[in-house]
Amino acid sequence: MCGISGLLRRAGGNSVAINECVMRMTAALAHRGPDASEVWTNPGSGVSFGHRRLSVLDITVAGAQPMHSDCGRFTVTFNGEIYNHLDLRSELEAAGAAPNWRGHSDTETLLYTIRAWGLERALQKFNGMFAFAIWDSRQRTLTLCRDRFGEKPLFYGWVGADLVFASELKAFAVHPYWDKLVDRAALTSFMRYSYVPGSRTIWQGIKKLNPGCSVTFDHESKPGYLPQPEAYWSMRQQVIAGQGDRLTDPAAATTEMERLLSQAVQRQLLSDVPVGAFLSGGIDSSTIVAVMQKQSARPIKTFSIGFAESAFNEAVHARGVARHLATDHTELIVAPSDARDVIPKLAEMYDEPFGDSSQIPTHLVAALARQSVTVALSGDAGDELFGGYNRHVWGAWLHGRLAPLPDPARRMLAALIKALAPEPANTVGQFAGNFLPGRYRIPRAGDQLAKIGRIIGARSPEHVYELLSSIDDEPTKTVLGGSEPESWFNEQMAGIDQPLDPLGRMTLSDALSYLTDDVLQKVDRAAMSVSLETRVPFLDRDVVEFSCHVPPDMKVRGSEGKWLVRQVLDRFVPRHLTDHPKTGFGIPLDGWLRGPLKSWGSDLLAPERLRRQGWFDPRRIETIWAEHQGGRRNHGHLLWNILMAEAWSDRWCPGQAVN
């Protein structure tokens, strides 16, 4: 895993000036690749590539980038891993298309796969996580490519007369002609979701390349021209195809899933540096660790963190799983002060407003792992592919029971629920949980009840999903003059030409947006800030395509989500070690904002500051803050969005209003 940057200047130009610009951009990504830095410039074509290297495969100079084909036609700067690159090398050799290999890096394999079969066929063959730029000197074209799920970030856009691309937005900020124009619509979307969805970014004119897409510019591209990206793979199409070919035998499906996960883990263990895994004690990470340990002759290294607050502490669950699997486990119980010390770093780490507060424990566990390993496998994506979130389990069921109620009855019920203060209900729920089996315990019961109050008036299962996925139900009231654009994932959902069951629509929506734009970006920035590479076996292409054939009743069965994943885990770990409610990788945000973070929050949300800035409605924010401080509501996640936007503003555009 690395950091990439570069530019294309239509008229060419002075090689020293172009080189210096890309050197500055690349230096801004030093945390992504501390092992080496290189810049290549072709002034006649006006193209320049930069690369920061985190050495993982072929740590010799034979794996250095930017890398050129021996014929001189292709140059690539690449971030990520191609997990099936050894298979591709064998295929190239069998076809007589292999070069005289200089080393054993997957970058070299990628380069010659493209030369042998062309870019489109090569993208179909790659199984991995990647973002790369490739220059074709014969066609004089620059093409940007991103993996199927967007595990690796890639941004692009015009800065002055330069087409610029980079792994992170901070690289754009050092370009001499950078013009900081904040996108009001993107800010509004951020308030709803805690992230900027789809191809937009917080900056006007700068795009994210959508997952599973490539975009090509020729040397005559004029400033401002942004061609439509082309999709080489579509999750939507995979789900539609799977509708007509469902698995029917649960035992056979369990065996096949174990085989595919084992194959994925084996591929992703390929490394020339130490590899470990995150272990929360939940279903997904425990399954990945169990499969890893089965393949290892030595105890694998696993890492978890915990909090003193019992409602947020998963370390005890991770400890039990690690003990059973006999891993080499490292655990860190984080003091509140340790977690709060991360907050001043977040605006630099996430150089776009990002409000998922699990960014803090994710960074802490990544920093813990980096002390011992360079690569860590995670259990991410199991929820989105196999139905693990509470909304997957209860969303359609609740709507089916609430929808028949007359509107006056629903409004009355919603009012009663909203009248309940959440913290007393949380306390009652925690006490009751002491007498219930693990799967029936409800962490933060008051907050869960508040969610039910939000969805009582929902018009459809899709509306239930939208409400449960929203942090701010009415972001256009929060952002002054805000408007919400149609997002890429909504367009993808609208393009489905046959009915999907409610669970299928929810999991597909999560895979297209929440997984890509929240979960994967959160982990990428948190881990790369400490130069740790993360890998996601659940996003192996074969596992993902298999998931599209799994019927709803093998994903959610009764009150049990991720039923099929649990069947695999049951083959390795006793159920009593994993039979506990899903808590998520959270922090005690509500309490912190009433306690140790209150002063910090008050300063950032001061009405006079908000009025000067012109981003948010000061009266609405003041009401939300007062309700939270008085304990009448838990607005922690909504307030965190605003606080993260304010902290980001102070770092990247102090004193600037939204356009």
C-alpha positions, 0 to 999 in steps of 0.5 A: 500500500502506498500513496500516488499523485501526478498531473497531466499538463496539456501544453507540456512545460518546464520539467523542473517546475512540473517535477517540483509540483509533483514532488510537493504533492507526493511529499504530502503523502509521506505517511502512506509510504515511508520507505521510498519516494520517487517522481517521474516526469516526461516534460514533452507530454506534460505528464508526471507521476509521484509515488510514496512506497510502503514496501510489502511485496518485493521490498527491493529496488526491483519493486520501485515505482513509478515503473516502466514497461521494458518496451517503454510504452507504459508507465504506472504508479500504483497503490494497493495489492493484486492478490492473484498476481502469481496466477497472472504471472503463470498465465502470462508465461503460459501465453508467451507474454511474460517479460524477463521478470526484474523482481516479484512485485505485483506492480510488475505483474499488473504492468505486463498484464495490461500490456498483454491483454489491454487495460479492460481485460486486465481490470477484469482479471485483477483480484485485489485492492488498487488505485493506479494511474497508467500513461500510454505513451503510444496513445498519449493517454492517462487512465485512472483506475480504482478497485471494485469496492474502492478500498483504495482512494483516488481523487482527480480534477483540474487545478489551473491548467493541470489535471491532477490526481492523488490518493488523498485530497491533501496533495491537491492543497500544495499545488501552486494554483489550488483554489479552495472552493467548498461545495455546499451540496457536498456539505449537506450530504455529509450532514446526512451520512457523516461522509460525502457520498458518491463521486463528489468531494467537499471541494468543487470540481474535484471528484472521487473515482467511483469503485469499479471504474476507470476514466481516461484523458488524452493529451489534448484534454482541455482544462475543466473537461471531466469525461464520464468514468466507465464501469468495468464491474458492477455490484448491482449487476452481480446482485441482479444476476444472483437473484436468478441463481440462489443457493438452496442447500445451507450445509453446502453453502456453509462449506463453500463459504468456508472454502472461499474465505480460506482461499481469500485469506491465503491470497491475502497472507502473501507478503514479505513483511509481518502480517497480523489481524484486528480482532474485536471478538465479533462475528466477522473478525473472529471468522477471519482470524479463525481461518488465518490461524488454521492456515498458520503453523505459528500463532498469528498476531491479533490486536484489540482495544477496549474501553473502561466503559462496559457498554463500549468494551469489546476487548473481553470478547476478543480475549476469549476468542484469542485464547480459544484460537491460541493467537498471539494476542495484544490488547490495549485498554484505552483511557479516555484521555488516550482517545481524546488525544486523537481528536486534534489529529483527525482533521489532518488524517481525514482531509475531508469532513468525516463524522464516523466517531469509530475513526478514533478506536480504528486509529488506536488499534491500527497504531497498536498493530503497527508496533508489531506488523506492517499488514493487518487483515480485518473483518470489514464488509461482512455486515454489508454482504451478509446482513449484519446490521440491526437495520437488516434484521429488524428494519423490514420486520418493524415496518411490516408491523407499524405500517398498518397502524392508523396515522394518528396512532403512529404519531401518538406512539412516536410522540411517546417514544420521543418524550422518553429521555434516552439515558434512563432507558439505557440504564434500565436496558443494561440492568435487564441485560444481566438476566438475558441470553447474550443475543437478546441483550440490547446495548444502549436500549434507549438509543435503539428505542429512539431509532424506533421513534424515528421510523414509525412514520416511514412510508416504505421499507426504503424509507425505513432504511433511509431514516436508519442510515441518516444521522441528520434527517433534515440536513437542508435545515442544518446547512444554510441554503443547503441542497441534497444532490442525487448520489451515485448509489441512488442512481445505481439503485434506481437502475435496478430493472427487477424487484429485490427483496427488502434485505437485498435492497438494504445490503446493496445500498450499504455495499454501494455507499456506506461500505465504500465511502465510510467504512473503507475510507475510515480504515484506510486513513486511520491505518495509513496515518501510521503506515499500516496496510489493511486487507479485507478478505470478505472483499475478495472478488470470489467471496463477494460474487458468492454473496450475491447468490446467498438467499435472504434466509441464509443471511438473516434468520429469525433475529440472527443476522449473518446467519451463514457467516455464523455457521462457518464460525461455529466450526472454529469457535464455540457459540458462547464466545461469540453470542453477544450483541453487536455493539460496533466499534464505538466510543462513549460520545454522548457522555464525553460531549456532556463531560470532558469534551463539553468546553471544546464543543462549546467553543466550536459551536459558539453562535457568533462563530457559526454566524461569521462562518455562514455554514450552519444555522446557529439557532438550530445548532444551539437547540440541538446542543441544549437538548443534548446537554440537558439529557433530553436527547442523545445528539452525539453523532449529529453534533460530532458531524458538525464538530468534525466539519468545524475542526476540518474548516479550521485546518483546511479553509480557515475563515472561508464561507461555503459557496 
